[in-house]
Amino acid sequence: MTTPNVSAAPSQRSHISMVVSPYVLFTSPMPYSAASGPPSTCIHLTAMKHAPQTVALTKGAIQLLDRYRDCVRQLLGNTARGHFPLMSDKDKDKEKKRKKTSQLEHDIDWVTSIPFPICKSCLDTGFSRLHQCLHCPFMGCFKQNHIHAHLNDPTVNHCFAIDYHHGALFCAKCNDYVWDLDFERVLACEKVRMDALVSKVKDSTIRRSKNVEWLPSLDDAMKIQKFSTPLQQCSGIRGLSNMGSTCFMNVVLQSFIHNPLLRAHFLSDKHNQNLCRLKKAGKPCMACEMDTLFTNFYSGETIPYSPQSFLYATWMSNSALARYAQQDAHEFFISVLNEIHSNCSIHPNSACRCIIHLVFQGYLQSDVTCSHCKNVTTAKDPILDLSLNIKSLPASGSKRKGTGGGGSTPNLQAPAADEAASSCSLIECLDRNFAAEKLTHYQCGNAGCGKSSESVKHVTIKNLPPVLAIQLKRFEHSGQGSTKVDTFVKIPTNLDMTPFTTQSVQSRAALSQKGAMVEAFDHLNGSVPEFRYTLFAVINHQGSLETGHYTANVKCRGDWFLFDDHTVTLAQQKDVLAGKVYMCFYVRENICFSPVNDPTMDPTR
Protein backbone atom coordinates (compact mmCIF):
# COMPACT_ATOMS: atom_id res chain seq x y z
CA MET A 1 0.00 0.00 0.00
CA THR A 2 1.31 3.42 -0.90
CA THR A 3 0.17 6.94 -0.33
CA PRO A 4 -1.19 8.28 -3.63
CA ASN A 5 -0.45 11.77 -4.76
CA VAL A 6 -3.03 14.21 -3.44
CA SER A 7 -3.45 17.58 -5.10
CA ALA A 8 -3.25 20.66 -2.96
CA ALA A 9 -6.30 22.26 -1.42
CA PRO A 10 -8.07 24.57 -3.88
CA SER A 11 -6.99 27.65 -1.93
CA GLN A 12 -3.39 26.38 -1.68
CA ARG A 13 -2.69 25.38 -5.26
CA SER A 14 0.41 26.91 -6.76
CA HIS A 15 1.33 26.21 -10.38
CA ILE A 16 4.60 28.16 -10.26
CA SER A 17 7.70 26.11 -9.61
CA MET A 18 10.86 27.52 -8.10
CA VAL A 19 13.40 27.86 -10.92
CA VAL A 20 15.94 30.00 -9.06
CA SER A 21 16.90 29.74 -5.40
CA PRO A 22 16.37 33.17 -3.79
CA TYR A 23 19.42 32.51 -1.62
CA VAL A 24 21.89 32.38 -4.52
CA LEU A 25 20.98 36.00 -5.31
CA PHE A 26 22.79 37.30 -2.22
CA THR A 27 25.97 39.10 -3.18
CA SER A 28 27.19 39.00 0.41
CA PRO A 29 29.48 36.06 1.28
CA MET A 30 27.25 35.38 4.34
CA PRO A 31 23.52 35.77 3.55
CA TYR A 32 22.69 33.72 6.61
CA SER A 33 23.17 34.07 10.34
CA ALA A 34 26.20 32.54 11.97
CA ALA A 35 23.89 30.41 14.08
CA SER A 36 22.03 28.85 11.16
CA GLY A 37 25.00 27.77 9.06
CA PRO A 38 25.42 27.67 5.26
CA PRO A 39 22.48 27.54 2.80
CA SER A 40 22.78 23.73 2.62
CA THR A 41 24.50 21.12 4.80
CA CYS A 42 24.38 18.35 2.17
CA ILE A 43 27.00 18.22 -0.58
CA HIS A 44 24.87 15.78 -2.58
CA LEU A 45 21.90 18.16 -2.57
CA THR A 46 24.10 21.13 -3.45
CA ALA A 47 25.60 19.26 -6.41
CA MET A 48 22.14 18.27 -7.59
CA LYS A 49 20.57 21.73 -7.31
CA HIS A 50 22.89 23.88 -9.42
CA ALA A 51 24.65 23.35 -12.70
CA PRO A 52 28.10 24.95 -13.06
CA GLN A 53 28.22 28.65 -13.98
CA THR A 54 24.47 29.24 -13.56
CA VAL A 55 22.08 30.38 -10.85
CA ALA A 56 19.15 28.39 -12.25
CA LEU A 57 18.02 25.23 -10.49
CA THR A 58 18.38 21.99 -12.39
CA LYS A 59 15.31 20.14 -13.65
CA GLY A 60 15.87 17.43 -11.04
CA ALA A 61 16.04 20.00 -8.23
CA ILE A 62 12.81 21.67 -9.40
CA GLN A 63 11.02 18.33 -9.45
CA LEU A 64 12.42 17.45 -6.01
CA LEU A 65 11.21 20.75 -4.51
CA ASP A 66 7.76 20.33 -6.08
CA ARG A 67 7.52 16.79 -4.72
CA TYR A 68 8.66 17.99 -1.31
CA ARG A 69 5.99 20.73 -1.33
CA ASP A 70 3.28 18.16 -2.15
CA CYS A 71 4.43 15.86 0.67
CA VAL A 72 4.56 18.76 3.14
CA ARG A 73 0.99 19.71 2.24
CA GLN A 74 -0.16 16.16 2.82
CA LEU A 75 1.59 15.74 6.17
CA LEU A 76 0.37 19.14 7.39
CA GLY A 77 -3.15 18.25 6.25
CA ASN A 78 -3.01 14.97 8.13
CA THR A 79 -1.75 16.75 11.24
CA ALA A 80 -4.53 19.35 11.05
CA ARG A 81 -7.26 16.81 10.27
CA GLY A 82 -8.52 16.83 13.87
CA HIS A 83 -9.41 20.53 13.60
CA PHE A 84 -11.79 19.96 10.68
CA PRO A 85 -15.42 18.88 11.06
CA LEU A 86 -16.20 15.33 10.00
CA MET A 87 -18.84 14.92 7.30
CA SER A 88 -21.14 11.93 7.10
CA ASP A 89 -21.82 10.19 3.80
CA LYS A 90 -25.28 11.79 3.83
CA ASP A 91 -23.80 15.26 4.18
CA LYS A 92 -21.29 14.54 1.41
CA ASP A 93 -24.12 13.48 -0.92
CA LYS A 94 -25.96 16.71 -0.13
CA GLU A 95 -22.83 18.73 -0.86
CA LYS A 96 -22.35 17.02 -4.23
CA LYS A 97 -25.93 17.90 -5.20
CA ARG A 98 -25.40 21.55 -4.45
CA LYS A 99 -24.67 23.65 -7.51
CA LYS A 100 -22.16 25.82 -5.70
CA THR A 101 -19.99 25.18 -2.67
CA SER A 102 -17.76 27.61 -0.85
CA GLN A 103 -13.99 27.65 -1.09
CA LEU A 104 -13.76 26.67 2.57
CA GLU A 105 -15.92 23.61 1.98
CA HIS A 106 -13.66 22.54 -0.87
CA ASP A 107 -10.64 22.90 1.41
CA ILE A 108 -12.26 20.89 4.21
CA ASP A 109 -13.17 18.14 1.77
CA TRP A 110 -9.58 18.06 0.53
CA VAL A 111 -8.11 17.71 4.01
CA THR A 112 -10.53 14.98 5.08
CA SER A 113 -9.86 13.04 1.84
CA ILE A 114 -6.09 12.74 2.42
CA PRO A 115 -5.34 9.02 2.95
CA PHE A 116 -3.68 8.00 6.17
CA PRO A 117 0.04 7.20 5.77
CA ILE A 118 1.15 3.58 5.96
CA CYS A 119 4.40 1.70 5.45
CA LYS A 120 4.37 -0.34 2.26
CA SER A 121 6.51 -3.12 3.73
CA CYS A 122 5.13 -3.71 7.26
CA LEU A 123 1.84 -1.79 7.10
CA ASP A 124 2.84 0.36 10.08
CA THR A 125 0.68 3.47 10.40
CA GLY A 126 3.13 5.87 11.98
CA PHE A 127 4.58 4.50 15.22
CA SER A 128 7.85 3.65 13.47
CA ARG A 129 8.54 7.10 11.96
CA LEU A 130 7.24 6.96 8.43
CA HIS A 131 9.25 8.52 5.61
CA GLN A 132 8.09 9.32 2.09
CA CYS A 133 10.49 8.90 -0.80
CA LEU A 134 10.81 12.13 -2.79
CA HIS A 135 11.48 10.29 -6.07
CA CYS A 136 8.53 7.89 -6.10
CA PRO A 137 5.31 7.15 -4.15
CA PHE A 138 7.03 4.64 -1.83
CA MET A 139 6.49 5.14 1.91
CA GLY A 140 8.47 3.17 4.47
CA CYS A 141 9.21 3.21 8.19
CA PHE A 142 12.50 4.36 9.65
CA LYS A 143 12.57 2.09 12.70
CA GLN A 144 12.45 -1.13 10.70
CA ASN A 145 14.84 0.29 8.06
CA HIS A 146 12.31 -0.18 5.27
CA ILE A 147 12.92 3.33 3.96
CA HIS A 148 16.69 2.65 4.13
CA ALA A 149 16.28 -0.53 2.13
CA HIS A 150 14.36 1.34 -0.55
CA LEU A 151 16.76 4.28 -0.81
CA ASN A 152 19.83 2.02 -0.86
CA ASP A 153 18.37 -0.28 -3.50
CA PRO A 154 20.77 0.02 -6.49
CA THR A 155 17.92 -0.66 -8.91
CA VAL A 156 16.05 2.53 -7.97
CA ASN A 157 18.98 4.86 -7.12
CA HIS A 158 16.89 7.18 -4.92
CA CYS A 159 18.57 9.49 -2.43
CA PHE A 160 16.12 11.77 -0.58
CA ALA A 161 13.10 11.19 1.65
CA ILE A 162 10.95 13.35 3.92
CA ASP A 163 10.04 12.61 7.53
CA TYR A 164 6.26 12.40 7.33
CA HIS A 165 5.77 13.81 10.83
CA HIS A 166 8.14 16.80 10.96
CA GLY A 167 9.03 17.57 7.35
CA ALA A 168 12.76 16.95 7.88
CA LEU A 169 14.80 16.07 4.80
CA PHE A 170 16.77 12.78 4.90
CA CYS A 171 19.72 12.02 2.61
CA ALA A 172 20.58 8.34 2.10
CA LYS A 173 24.14 9.06 0.96
CA CYS A 174 24.82 11.17 4.07
CA ASN A 175 22.77 8.70 6.13
CA ASP A 176 21.52 11.67 8.11
CA TYR A 177 18.97 14.45 8.14
CA VAL A 178 20.15 17.49 6.18
CA TRP A 179 19.24 21.16 6.21
CA ASP A 180 18.68 23.32 3.16
CA LEU A 181 17.37 26.89 2.98
CA ASP A 182 15.17 26.31 -0.06
CA PHE A 183 13.43 23.32 1.51
CA GLU A 184 13.08 25.15 4.82
CA ARG A 185 11.50 28.05 2.94
CA VAL A 186 8.96 25.72 1.35
CA LEU A 187 8.16 24.18 4.74
CA ALA A 188 7.68 27.59 6.38
CA CYS A 189 5.41 28.84 3.57
CA GLU A 190 3.24 25.73 3.66
CA LYS A 191 2.88 25.99 7.44
CA VAL A 192 1.60 29.54 6.96
CA ARG A 193 -0.91 28.33 4.37
CA MET A 194 -2.19 25.50 6.57
CA ASP A 195 -2.38 27.74 9.65
CA ALA A 196 -4.51 30.18 7.67
CA LEU A 197 -6.83 27.34 6.62
CA VAL A 198 -7.16 26.00 10.18
CA SER A 199 -7.82 29.54 11.47
CA LYS A 200 -10.55 30.01 8.90
CA VAL A 201 -12.23 26.77 9.98
CA LYS A 202 -12.06 27.69 13.66
CA ASP A 203 -13.15 31.31 13.21
CA SER A 204 -14.96 32.10 9.96
CA THR A 205 -14.92 35.83 10.74
CA ILE A 206 -11.16 36.08 10.25
CA ARG A 207 -10.15 38.29 7.36
CA ARG A 208 -6.53 38.31 6.29
CA SER A 209 -4.60 39.55 3.29
CA LYS A 210 -3.27 36.88 0.97
CA ASN A 211 0.50 36.61 0.92
CA VAL A 212 1.78 35.82 -2.56
CA GLU A 213 5.03 33.89 -2.49
CA TRP A 214 7.71 35.55 -4.59
CA LEU A 215 9.58 33.13 -6.82
CA PRO A 216 12.19 34.89 -9.00
CA SER A 217 12.43 33.99 -12.66
CA LEU A 218 15.78 33.44 -14.33
CA ASP A 219 15.54 36.93 -15.85
CA ASP A 220 14.83 38.41 -12.40
CA ALA A 221 17.86 36.61 -10.99
CA MET A 222 20.19 37.96 -13.66
CA LYS A 223 18.97 41.55 -13.12
CA ILE A 224 19.30 41.29 -9.34
CA GLN A 225 22.85 39.97 -9.58
CA LYS A 226 23.81 42.65 -12.08
CA PHE A 227 22.27 45.75 -10.52
CA SER A 228 21.96 45.07 -6.76
CA THR A 229 24.45 46.41 -4.25
CA PRO A 230 26.24 44.07 -1.85
CA LEU A 231 24.31 43.24 1.30
CA GLN A 232 25.73 44.46 4.58
CA GLN A 233 26.14 41.74 7.17
CA CYS A 234 25.30 44.03 10.13
CA SER A 235 22.47 46.02 8.53
CA GLY A 236 19.85 47.00 11.08
CA ILE A 237 22.10 46.52 14.13
CA ARG A 238 23.04 50.04 15.17
CA GLY A 239 22.95 52.11 18.33
CA LEU A 240 21.30 55.51 18.79
CA SER A 241 23.00 58.46 20.44
CA ASN A 242 21.41 59.94 23.55
CA MET A 243 20.91 63.64 22.84
CA GLY A 244 19.91 64.56 26.37
CA SER A 245 17.38 62.34 28.14
CA THR A 246 16.20 60.83 24.85
CA CYS A 247 16.46 57.18 25.81
CA PHE A 248 12.64 57.05 25.74
CA MET A 249 12.80 57.82 22.01
CA ASN A 250 15.71 55.50 21.25
CA VAL A 251 14.02 52.37 22.58
CA VAL A 252 10.81 53.01 20.64
CA LEU A 253 12.77 53.66 17.44
CA GLN A 254 14.61 50.35 17.89
CA SER A 255 11.26 48.55 18.15
CA PHE A 256 10.17 50.26 14.91
CA ILE A 257 13.39 49.41 13.08
CA HIS A 258 13.06 45.69 13.87
CA ASN A 259 9.32 45.49 13.34
CA PRO A 260 9.15 43.13 10.31
CA LEU A 261 6.09 44.79 8.75
CA LEU A 262 7.37 48.34 9.12
CA ARG A 263 10.74 47.21 7.79
CA ALA A 264 9.12 45.60 4.72
CA HIS A 265 7.04 48.74 4.12
CA PHE A 266 9.75 51.37 4.29
CA LEU A 267 12.55 49.33 2.69
CA SER A 268 10.29 48.62 -0.29
CA ASP A 269 9.99 52.39 -0.91
CA LYS A 270 6.29 52.58 -0.02
CA HIS A 271 6.89 56.09 1.30
CA ASN A 272 9.48 58.01 -0.66
CA GLN A 273 10.50 61.23 1.06
CA ASN A 274 11.56 62.70 -2.30
CA LEU A 275 7.96 62.44 -3.51
CA CYS A 276 6.21 63.40 -0.26
CA ARG A 277 3.77 66.33 -0.61
CA LEU A 278 4.38 67.47 2.99
CA LYS A 279 8.14 67.45 2.53
CA LYS A 280 7.84 69.48 -0.65
CA ALA A 281 5.66 71.99 1.22
CA GLY A 282 8.32 72.38 3.90
CA LYS A 283 6.20 70.74 6.60
CA PRO A 284 7.48 68.06 8.99
CA CYS A 285 6.48 64.52 8.03
CA MET A 286 6.96 61.67 10.50
CA ALA A 287 6.67 59.07 7.73
CA CYS A 288 9.58 60.75 5.94
CA GLU A 289 11.56 60.62 9.17
CA MET A 290 10.87 56.88 9.37
CA ASP A 291 12.05 56.51 5.78
CA THR A 292 15.26 58.36 6.67
CA LEU A 293 15.70 56.22 9.76
CA PHE A 294 15.46 52.95 7.83
CA THR A 295 17.77 54.29 5.12
CA ASN A 296 20.47 55.11 7.66
CA PHE A 297 20.09 51.89 9.63
CA TYR A 298 20.43 49.74 6.52
CA SER A 299 23.23 51.73 4.90
CA GLY A 300 25.95 49.48 6.27
CA GLU A 301 27.22 51.98 8.85
CA THR A 302 27.71 50.61 12.36
CA ILE A 303 28.64 53.75 14.29
CA PRO A 304 25.84 55.15 16.50
CA TYR A 305 23.25 57.21 14.65
CA SER A 306 21.90 60.52 15.96
CA PRO A 307 18.22 61.01 15.06
CA GLN A 308 18.18 64.81 15.44
CA SER A 309 15.65 65.35 12.64
CA PHE A 310 13.31 62.75 14.16
CA LEU A 311 13.47 64.51 17.52
CA TYR A 312 12.81 67.87 15.87
CA ALA A 313 9.81 66.46 13.97
CA THR A 314 8.48 65.10 17.26
CA TRP A 315 8.75 68.49 18.92
CA MET A 316 6.98 70.15 16.01
CA SER A 317 4.10 67.63 16.05
CA ASN A 318 3.64 67.31 19.82
CA SER A 319 4.38 70.33 22.00
CA ALA A 320 4.09 68.23 25.19
CA LEU A 321 7.25 66.35 24.16
CA ALA A 322 9.15 69.49 23.07
CA ARG A 323 11.77 69.72 25.76
CA TYR A 324 15.01 68.09 26.88
CA ALA A 325 13.53 65.99 29.67
CA GLN A 326 12.70 62.38 30.33
CA GLN A 327 9.40 61.42 28.74
CA ASP A 328 7.12 58.40 28.81
CA ALA A 329 8.13 55.91 26.11
CA HIS A 330 4.54 54.77 25.66
CA GLU A 331 3.31 58.34 25.20
CA PHE A 332 6.00 58.86 22.57
CA PHE A 333 5.05 55.55 20.87
CA ILE A 334 1.37 56.56 20.54
CA SER A 335 2.32 60.08 19.43
CA VAL A 336 4.51 58.77 16.59
CA LEU A 337 1.86 56.28 15.43
CA ASN A 338 -0.81 58.99 15.32
CA GLU A 339 1.49 61.37 13.47
CA ILE A 340 2.49 58.80 10.82
CA HIS A 341 -1.20 57.96 10.39
CA SER A 342 -2.11 61.61 9.87
CA ASN A 343 0.76 62.05 7.38
CA CYS A 344 -0.10 58.94 5.34
CA SER A 345 -3.87 58.63 5.58
CA ILE A 346 -6.06 59.80 2.73
CA HIS A 347 -9.20 58.08 4.04
CA PRO A 348 -11.31 58.52 7.18
CA ASN A 349 -10.38 56.39 10.18
CA SER A 350 -13.12 53.86 9.49
CA ALA A 351 -11.55 52.93 6.16
CA CYS A 352 -7.92 53.89 6.71
CA ARG A 353 -5.39 51.63 5.02
CA CYS A 354 -2.25 53.42 6.19
CA ILE A 355 0.70 51.35 7.36
CA ILE A 356 0.01 52.13 11.04
CA HIS A 357 -3.54 50.79 10.96
CA LEU A 358 -2.51 47.80 8.85
CA VAL A 359 0.18 46.84 11.36
CA PHE A 360 -1.08 47.88 14.81
CA GLN A 361 -4.85 48.37 14.70
CA GLY A 362 -7.22 45.90 16.34
CA TYR A 363 -10.71 46.15 17.80
CA LEU A 364 -12.13 45.54 21.25
CA GLN A 365 -15.75 44.49 21.69
CA SER A 366 -17.63 45.55 24.82
CA ASP A 367 -20.80 43.59 25.66
CA VAL A 368 -22.98 44.98 28.47
CA THR A 369 -25.75 42.60 29.58
CA CYS A 370 -28.69 44.03 31.54
CA SER A 371 -29.43 41.85 34.58
CA HIS A 372 -33.15 42.66 34.34
CA CYS A 373 -34.10 42.05 30.67
CA LYS A 374 -30.90 40.29 29.49
CA ASN A 375 -30.54 42.79 26.65
CA VAL A 376 -26.99 42.97 25.31
CA THR A 377 -25.52 46.29 24.20
CA THR A 378 -22.45 45.90 22.00
CA ALA A 379 -19.83 48.52 21.16
CA LYS A 380 -16.57 48.23 19.24
CA ASP A 381 -13.51 50.37 19.88
CA PRO A 382 -10.33 50.58 17.78
CA ILE A 383 -7.01 50.09 19.55
CA LEU A 384 -3.36 50.53 18.63
CA ASP A 385 -2.07 48.68 21.69
CA LEU A 386 -3.21 47.08 24.94
CA SER A 387 -2.57 48.80 28.27
CA LEU A 388 -2.71 46.32 31.13
CA ASN A 389 -2.81 46.94 34.86
CA ILE A 390 -0.25 44.99 36.82
CA LYS A 391 -1.93 45.15 40.20
CA SER A 392 -4.72 42.81 41.24
CA LEU A 393 -8.44 43.53 40.99
CA PRO A 394 -10.29 45.42 43.73
CA ALA A 395 -11.53 43.38 46.65
CA SER A 396 -14.54 41.12 46.09
CA GLY A 397 -17.82 43.03 46.15
CA SER A 398 -16.48 46.40 45.07
CA LYS A 399 -18.07 47.89 41.99
CA ARG A 400 -17.38 50.51 39.41
CA LYS A 401 -19.82 52.96 37.95
CA GLY A 402 -20.24 53.72 34.28
CA THR A 403 -19.98 51.75 31.09
CA GLY A 404 -16.37 52.45 30.22
CA GLY A 405 -14.99 54.03 27.10
CA GLY A 406 -12.85 53.30 24.09
CA GLY A 407 -9.74 54.96 22.83
CA SER A 408 -6.39 53.73 21.61
CA THR A 409 -5.46 52.21 24.98
CA PRO A 410 -8.63 51.69 27.03
CA ASN A 411 -8.54 51.34 30.78
CA LEU A 412 -10.05 47.88 31.06
CA GLN A 413 -10.02 47.69 34.86
CA ALA A 414 -9.59 50.12 37.72
CA PRO A 415 -6.31 49.79 39.66
CA ALA A 416 -6.34 48.29 43.12
CA ALA A 417 -5.14 50.01 46.26
CA ASP A 418 -2.55 47.42 47.21
CA GLU A 419 -0.20 45.23 45.23
CA ALA A 420 -1.28 41.55 45.41
CA ALA A 421 2.12 39.93 44.93
CA SER A 422 5.75 40.71 44.14
CA SER A 423 5.49 39.00 40.74
CA CYS A 424 2.92 37.90 38.19
CA SER A 425 2.74 36.79 34.58
CA LEU A 426 1.51 38.53 31.46
CA ILE A 427 -1.22 35.89 31.12
CA GLU A 428 -2.47 36.75 34.61
CA CYS A 429 -2.58 40.44 33.66
CA LEU A 430 -4.59 39.58 30.56
CA ASP A 431 -6.95 37.37 32.56
CA ARG A 432 -7.62 40.14 35.07
CA ASN A 433 -8.01 42.88 32.50
CA PHE A 434 -10.38 40.90 30.29
CA ALA A 435 -12.49 39.46 33.13
CA ALA A 436 -16.19 40.28 33.32
CA GLU A 437 -17.10 43.08 35.72
CA LYS A 438 -20.26 44.36 37.34
CA LEU A 439 -21.58 47.86 36.68
CA THR A 440 -24.02 49.70 38.92
CA HIS A 441 -26.68 52.22 37.91
CA TYR A 442 -26.57 51.08 34.30
CA GLN A 443 -29.34 52.60 32.19
CA CYS A 444 -30.59 49.85 29.89
CA GLY A 445 -31.03 50.91 26.27
CA ASN A 446 -33.84 48.45 25.61
CA ALA A 447 -37.09 50.35 25.00
CA GLY A 448 -39.05 47.64 26.79
CA CYS A 449 -36.88 47.87 29.90
CA GLY A 450 -35.31 51.29 30.42
CA LYS A 451 -34.49 50.53 34.04
CA SER A 452 -31.43 51.47 35.98
CA SER A 453 -30.01 48.28 37.40
CA GLU A 454 -26.87 46.24 37.70
CA SER A 455 -25.29 44.88 34.56
CA VAL A 456 -22.32 42.76 33.52
CA LYS A 457 -19.71 44.17 31.18
CA HIS A 458 -17.31 41.90 29.32
CA VAL A 459 -14.57 43.25 27.09
CA THR A 460 -13.09 40.88 24.52
CA ILE A 461 -10.87 41.22 21.48
CA LYS A 462 -12.87 41.32 18.26
CA ASN A 463 -9.93 41.70 15.88
CA LEU A 464 -6.25 41.20 16.59
CA PRO A 465 -3.55 43.14 14.70
CA PRO A 466 -0.54 41.59 12.95
CA VAL A 467 1.74 43.24 15.53
CA LEU A 468 0.46 43.31 19.10
CA ALA A 469 1.92 46.08 21.28
CA ILE A 470 1.37 45.70 25.04
CA GLN A 471 2.04 48.31 27.71
CA LEU A 472 2.28 47.39 31.38
CA LYS A 473 1.05 50.27 33.52
CA ARG A 474 4.05 50.81 35.77
CA PHE A 475 3.45 54.53 36.36
CA GLU A 476 0.46 55.56 38.45
CA HIS A 477 -0.63 59.15 38.90
CA SER A 478 -3.10 60.33 41.52
CA GLY A 479 -3.87 63.35 43.67
CA GLN A 480 -1.37 62.08 46.24
CA GLY A 481 1.48 61.95 43.70
CA SER A 482 3.05 59.59 41.21
CA THR A 483 4.48 56.16 41.94
CA LYS A 484 6.10 53.33 40.00
CA VAL A 485 4.94 49.70 40.21
CA ASP A 486 8.06 47.52 40.42
CA THR A 487 6.23 44.19 40.26
CA PHE A 488 8.12 41.67 38.14
CA VAL A 489 5.99 40.51 35.20
CA LYS A 490 6.96 37.29 33.49
CA ILE A 491 6.38 37.53 29.74
CA PRO A 492 6.28 34.50 27.41
CA THR A 493 8.21 34.22 24.16
CA ASN A 494 5.12 32.70 22.52
CA LEU A 495 1.70 34.16 23.29
CA ASP A 496 -1.67 32.63 22.40
CA MET A 497 -4.40 35.29 22.41
CA THR A 498 -7.22 32.91 21.42
CA PRO A 499 -8.77 32.73 24.95
CA PHE A 500 -9.37 36.49 24.92
CA THR A 501 -11.05 36.73 21.50
CA THR A 502 -14.76 37.40 21.18
CA GLN A 503 -15.66 34.13 19.45
CA SER A 504 -13.71 32.00 21.94
CA VAL A 505 -15.33 33.72 24.95
CA GLN A 506 -18.81 33.48 23.46
CA SER A 507 -18.35 29.81 22.51
CA ARG A 508 -17.33 28.90 26.06
CA ALA A 509 -20.23 30.94 27.47
CA ALA A 510 -22.68 29.10 25.19
CA LEU A 511 -21.35 25.72 26.33
CA SER A 512 -21.62 26.82 29.96
CA GLN A 513 -25.28 27.84 29.49
CA LYS A 514 -26.03 24.39 28.07
CA GLY A 515 -24.73 22.80 31.25
CA ALA A 516 -21.39 21.64 29.87
CA MET A 517 -18.34 21.66 32.13
CA VAL A 518 -16.06 24.43 30.86
CA GLU A 519 -12.69 24.29 32.58
CA ALA A 520 -9.48 26.06 31.60
CA PHE A 521 -8.98 26.98 27.96
CA ASP A 522 -7.85 24.02 25.86
CA HIS A 523 -4.81 25.35 24.00
CA LEU A 524 -4.26 22.04 22.19
CA ASN A 525 -7.66 21.90 20.48
CA GLY A 526 -9.02 25.42 20.90
CA SER A 527 -6.02 27.48 19.80
CA VAL A 528 -6.38 29.38 16.51
CA PRO A 529 -3.07 29.70 14.59
CA GLU A 530 -4.00 33.20 13.46
CA PHE A 531 -4.02 34.36 17.09
CA ARG A 532 -0.59 33.03 18.09
CA TYR A 533 2.26 35.50 18.49
CA THR A 534 6.02 35.47 19.02
CA LEU A 535 8.03 38.05 20.97
CA PHE A 536 10.45 40.25 19.01
CA ALA A 537 11.02 43.42 21.09
CA VAL A 538 10.95 44.45 24.76
CA ILE A 539 11.29 47.91 26.33
CA ASN A 540 12.51 47.96 29.94
CA HIS A 541 12.52 50.73 32.51
CA GLN A 542 15.06 50.72 35.33
CA GLY A 543 15.23 53.08 38.27
CA SER A 544 12.70 55.38 39.85
CA LEU A 545 10.00 57.52 38.31
CA GLU A 546 12.18 60.65 38.30
CA THR A 547 15.60 59.19 37.51
CA GLY A 548 14.81 56.14 35.41
CA HIS A 549 16.41 54.87 32.23
CA TYR A 550 15.01 52.96 29.22
CA THR A 551 16.71 50.08 27.42
CA ALA A 552 15.47 47.79 24.66
CA ASN A 553 15.94 44.14 23.78
CA VAL A 554 15.29 43.25 20.16
CA LYS A 555 15.44 39.97 18.25
CA CYS A 556 17.26 40.13 14.93
CA ARG A 557 18.19 37.13 12.75
CA GLY A 558 17.49 34.74 15.59
CA ASP A 559 19.68 36.53 18.16
CA TRP A 560 18.68 38.87 20.97
CA PHE A 561 20.47 42.21 21.28
CA LEU A 562 20.50 44.74 24.11
CA PHE A 563 20.26 48.35 22.94
CA ASP A 564 21.34 50.83 25.62
CA ASP A 565 21.39 54.07 23.63
CA HIS A 566 24.62 53.93 21.58
CA THR A 567 25.80 50.63 23.11
CA VAL A 568 24.75 47.36 21.44
CA THR A 569 25.58 44.00 23.01
CA LEU A 570 24.52 40.41 22.41
CA ALA A 571 21.94 39.23 24.97
CA GLN A 572 20.61 35.91 26.23
CA GLN A 573 16.91 35.15 26.10
CA LYS A 574 16.80 34.40 29.83
CA ASP A 575 18.15 37.88 30.55
CA VAL A 576 15.57 39.44 28.22
CA LEU A 577 12.72 37.73 30.06
CA ALA A 578 14.16 38.68 33.46
CA GLY A 579 13.96 42.45 32.91
CA LYS A 580 11.50 45.02 34.28
CA VAL A 581 9.29 45.07 31.21
CA TYR A 582 7.39 48.25 30.38
CA MET A 583 6.34 47.47 26.82
CA CYS A 584 6.55 44.30 24.76
CA PHE A 585 5.89 43.66 21.08
CA TYR A 586 4.61 40.45 19.52
CA VAL A 587 4.31 39.60 15.83
CA ARG A 588 1.83 37.08 14.47
CA GLU A 589 3.50 33.71 13.99
CA ASN A 590 2.07 32.90 10.58
CA ILE A 591 3.29 36.06 8.89
CA CYS A 592 5.74 34.94 6.21
CA PHE A 593 8.46 37.45 7.12
CA SER A 594 8.12 37.29 10.90
CA PRO A 595 11.17 36.03 12.86
CA VAL A 596 9.54 32.66 13.55
CA ASN A 597 9.18 31.93 9.82
CA ASP A 598 12.64 33.10 8.79
CA PRO A 599 14.44 29.96 7.49
CA THR A 600 17.81 31.48 8.38
CA MET A 601 16.85 31.73 12.04
CA ASP A 602 18.17 29.26 14.58
CA PRO A 603 14.96 27.77 16.11
CA THR A 604 16.69 26.96 19.39
CA ARG A 605 17.33 30.59 20.28
FENJOHU-V663426 format. One record per helix or strand. SS is the DSSP state (A for helix, B for strand). FROM is the first residue (numbers start at 1). LEN is the number of residues. If there is no record, write none. Layout:
BEGIN
ss:SS from:FROM len:LEN
ss:SS from:FROM len:LEN
END
This chain:
BEGIN
ss:A from:10 len:3
ss:B from:20 len:1
ss:A from:22 len:4
ss:B from:40 len:1
ss:A from:43 len:7
ss:B from:50 len:1
ss:B from:56 len:2
ss:A from:59 len:25
ss:A from:89 len:9
ss:A from:103 len:11
ss:B from:130 len:4
ss:B from:139 len:3
ss:A from:146 len:6
ss:B from:160 len:4
ss:B from:169 len:3
ss:B from:176 len:3
ss:B from:180 len:1
ss:A from:181 len:22
ss:A from:218 len:10
ss:B from:240 len:1
ss:A from:247 len:11
ss:A from:260 len:8
ss:A from:277 len:4
ss:A from:286 len:12
ss:B from:305 len:1
ss:A from:308 len:10
ss:A from:319 len:3
ss:A from:329 len:16
ss:A from:349 len:3
ss:A from:355 len:6
ss:B from:362 len:9
ss:B from:376 len:8
ss:B from:386 len:4
ss:B from:400 len:2
ss:B from:423 len:3
ss:A from:426 len:8
ss:B from:437 len:7
ss:B from:452 len:12
ss:B from:467 len:7
ss:B from:475 len:4
ss:B from:481 len:4
ss:B from:488 len:3
ss:B from:494 len:3
ss:A from:498 len:3
ss:B from:501 len:1
ss:A from:502 len:12
ss:A from:523 len:4
ss:A from:529 len:3
ss:B from:532 len:11
ss:B from:549 len:8
ss:B from:559 len:6
ss:B from:567 len:5
ss:A from:573 len:5
ss:B from:581 len:8
ss:A from:595 len:3
END
